[in-house]
Amino acid sequence: MNTVYFLVQQTMLFTIPLLIVALGGMFSERSGVVNIALEGIMTMGAFTSILFVKFTEGFMSGQLQLLLAIIVAGATGMLFSMLHAFASINMKADQTISGTALNMFAPAFAIFVARQVQANHVQQIDFENTFRIVKVPGLSSIPFIGKLFFSNVYLTTYIGFAILIISAFVLYKTRFGLRLRACGEHPQAADSLGINVYKIRYSGVMISGMLGGIGGLVFILPISTNFNATVSGYGFLALAVLIFGQWKPARILTAALFFGFMNTIAAAYSGIPFLASMHIPSYFYKMVPYIATLIVLTFTSKKSQAPKASGIPYDKGMR
């Protein structure tokens, strides 16, 4: 039973950042803008928020510090994503090239600034993790469920599920969500009804940036006590989750759980008695998430139904 608790808790640590970032990508692509820059946005969000945690360690700790760090990460991701929005929407640049450029810029910027602002001039930012909740009062005593979801957890887990619910509501139950989907499917028709396609697409990309930045922080905090200008390809894995999830919140959750479990096997196989007893080389387990990604995308890519106008620059003067 302890192995079950361990697997579920570890899976949540890897699933939640994938879920948040993939939902961010969903908002961007549903508006018609492909956001390849999720990796760079995660890196920038993680960098500024971890730096905030580092510099405020002597003044605050715990959940308040975490909430403020989330705000910093979200704001950073939103601002950084505006570069992609401007290039893709206003300049009508190739969205893949624009996103790739931001992915290349982000780690270089993080390394340079980290070396400048730290006394020891190193790129790695060390921080103290004071955010784990040992037991949620009252809820942790619930049989079975209490140990699974309310013991040794992070506030970010609950925030991730809250973002999922809000995202589904916004996408399917609000006027903004309807307009967002219209701009991603047929922007000319949306424009003819008086919808500002540029504004909606900017909103989609900025929401994507905000969630991507938060996802960067959520990825780093539970699994490490340092940040070294990388999110280990999680932005690209989130894109796979987005595609596998067919740009729909419920399916994205399922995909995130699957890939989160695959990452758990790769990172924590030594804590699973059955796998540890097999004495399989560690590099095999490290390949598991990426092999799973290739297999899943091979069998599902033909059935993928991306928003029809996703990746296509919109020119208001054309019909």
Steps between C-alpha positions, in 0.01 A plus 500: 500500500789735573615452141156613377518813714850568373404455134190720520681781683795493263273486196323815621833684524568433131140519378403843634764708315422311177130565552544873566737561208295291255187694597695816430594368157135416444391863545762620254429242232123526543540869412701410190860547617734201534710550810824306456654739755355315801844366593649850506200644683531230768870577534439874542215448746706258707803728490336818630285323758785287637713815515217662697494204739877521538504872582204487740613198702601712798169685510234241430443131439224246450176541311491882484842504338383231258189695400705815437750295298211366289390857427857589399523193274164569336579867439840413353353238268230740385748778420741262326221349291411845366817486292364189331157661465643813338714301256220257412201734491630844406807404299339181363828316553530124475370387839732203526809714438379767744443241773834331434680835531343557844594147606862575414497843665349398836775273643775732377330796669447303822864393514631852431278674755552232768875547474464878528267516799651227719799572719679179398437570126364152425207419276338252740250653743468309827193545718343354812185296447254591775186429301416135563182446702553199726131465584191699403309548826192281514520369145819299551319274747253374237568127445707425188417828321658703778841342446470518124404864451529681833832383643847608383350721231557843350248780468582502130318168457170656600575813299558280193157336529340840564658629177359197315145570621525873428648434155219262404239749624658794317542306177149354479275717718605860436471747213878538498544123459257492209682786329837338567390178334348691209828682435687171496257331264387774260641846580345659188152401614574626851624830359187541291296486822700782653744293708850648525706200393831663588381582852367150560821343374709727722285393793545132416878529474525702822290247692728234355803694621357546848426129542832405341689719747310353793566152363874567502493582871267209580737262320814609689378549857388147601790308342808714564664761721683674217433640153759474225333683210314196369164328533628177346292512183171516688367772272532269202348213695206730582451551125475123463243496780307774320493307172418169667227681696346633176498861629223410749537547880368158610715312249800714589459387862502136388808556286677687779432214742642250251818695431530593867498131589761427233723769649447354846628165376803673351584709807399277789536142378745425783219564750277238337601157636390306189699717260799536729529120528530463121841675491431666165751777415382846608536653153223269377253651746611850405400424140152380598313837483643583158443152357141520629463841336615368161275195519192697606547771238563238230162340561301816574643767270288391200184553703609836641256780432681825573312829469475564125661845506771410752838615376355709216563877532181701466486792259198719565496618139458148358187285485 
